[in-house]
Amino acid sequence: VPGKSGQINPLTTLVAKGMADGMQEAMARSNAAQQLGIAEAKIDNYQDDTASLIHYCYEVWWSRIGATKACGLPHLVMAEANNFPEIAAFYRQEVVVPGNYLVERILQRGIDRGELRAMDVGYGTTLVLAPLIFCAIARSSGGLCLPNPEFDVPAFLRLQADTLVRGLAPLAKGAAP
């Protein structure tokens, strides 16, 4: 299946095959909703602090997405976005936008509860999601960008969540931003 450049690329072929296999749109939407791995109702009813919620989201994402074959989807879509703009648009609308919305809600919850400082939640969302994208790409590329083959992604994500929460914590009175 040639892309715009006329070149045949294994990723292009894989995307085309998936679409040719006819994944139903409803199924694709359902799968897309699982990308973050947490339902809105879970956020609304979460009883613990926002730090615990962020840790929970990272753990759930890794177990349901990152540690599975589904982790290759972001890598694949990003690599083939120019060849398949309709797939990229679908992924943005059905995965990226809802996923970002959930993370924005988590961050806003933390701000409203005084657990996180005021921030642009759009940029905060990127801070939360960028390590997940990195982990997905690292795993789906055989770990080529990781420092060693025994790199412990769950340990990395725990450290990332700790660092994120501490970095976004309210500033002490009188502290410079």
N, C-alpha and C positions, 0 to 999 in steps of 0.2 A: 504494500500500500504506500504509494509515494506521498510525501508531504508536499508543502508548497515548493520546496526546492527541487523536487523530483527525486530526492535521495530516499532510499529505503532504510529505515532505522528500526532496530528491534523493538524499541519502545513504541514507535508509531504502529508497528504491526500488532503489538500487544493491545494497545488502546483500540485499534480498529476491530480486532478479534472480539474484545469484550463487548463492544457496541454491536457487532454483527451477531454475537450470541444472544442478543436481544434482552439484556437485563431490563425488566419492566421498570418504567419510570417510578411507580409507587415503591418498588423494592429499592431502587437507587436512592430515593428520598429517605426511606427507612434506614438504609445503611449509612447514609450521610448524617443522619441525626445521631448515630452512634459514634461519630468521629471524636467528639469530646468525651463521650462515655458517661455523661451524667445528665439526668433529666432535670428540667426546670423545677419540678415539684421537690426534688431533693434539696435544691438551693433554698426554696421557700420554707421548707420544714427543718432545715439543718439547725440543730440546737447548740452546737459548739462554736468556738470562735472562728474568725475568718482564716487565721493561720492554719487551723486544722482542716478547714474546708479546702484550702489550696493544696495542702498535702494530700488530702483525700482525692481531689481531682487528678493530681499527677499520678497517684497510685492506680486509680481506676483506668485512666487513659493508658498507662503502660500495660496493664494486664489485659485490657480489651482491644487495644489498637497497636501500641508500640511493640509489644512482644509477639504479635501475630503477623500474618502475611499482609494484613490491611495496612501495615505501616508503609508499604511501598506506594500507596495511592498518592499522597502528597508529592512524593518524588516524581512519580510518573506524570501527574497532571502538570507540575511545574515544568518538567522537561519538554512536554509536548504541547504546552499552551499555545504556541504560535502555529503549530500544525493543526490543532483541533480547538479553535477558539470557542466553538459551541460547547465542548466538554468543559473547557476552562470556565466559561460563564456559568454553566450548570453547577460546577464544583464550588465556585465562589458563592452563588446564590443559596445552594442547599447545604454546604458544609461550612465555608468560611464565615459568612454573615451570621448564621445561627450560633456557631461556636463562639464567635467574637461577642455576640450579644450575651451569651451565658457568662462569659468571663467578665464582661463589663458589669453585669449584675452582681457577680461575686465581689468585684472591687468596690462597687458603689455600696454594697452591703457593709463592707469593712469601713468605708469612709463614714457612712451614716452611723455606725456603731462606735466611732472614735478609735477603731483599731488600726486604721490606715490614714495617712495624711491626705489632704485634698490633692487631687491630681487630675490630669487629663486622662480619663479612663480608656480612651482610645490608644494612647501610647502605653498605658499600663497593661492593656490587653496584649500588646505586642511583646512586652517584657515577659508576660506569663507564657505566651504561646511559642515564642522563638525557640526556647530550649526543646520543646516537644517536636517541632519541625526538624531541628538539628538531630535529635535522637532518631526520628523516623528515617531521615535521609541516611544517617550513619548506619542504621541497621539494614536498610534496604540496599545499601551499596557494599555490604559485606564488611562494614567497619573500617573502611579505608581511611577515614578521617579521624579515627580514634587513636589515642596514644598507645594502646596495647590491646591485644585480643581479649584479655580478661576484663576489659573496662566494664564496670558494674553500673549499668544505666540506672537501676532503681536507687542506688546510693547517690549517684550524680543528681537525680531528680529530687531526692530528699535535701541534699545540700543546696540545690537551686531554690527550692521552696523556702528553706530557712533564710537564705540570703535575700530573696525577694521580699519576704515578709518584714525582715529587719530593715531592709533598705527603704521600704515604703511606710514604715512605722511613723506615727506622729513625731515631729521634732520636739525635743525638750524645750521648755519655755526659755526663751532667750537665745536658743541655738540658731546659728545662721543656716539658711537653706542651702 
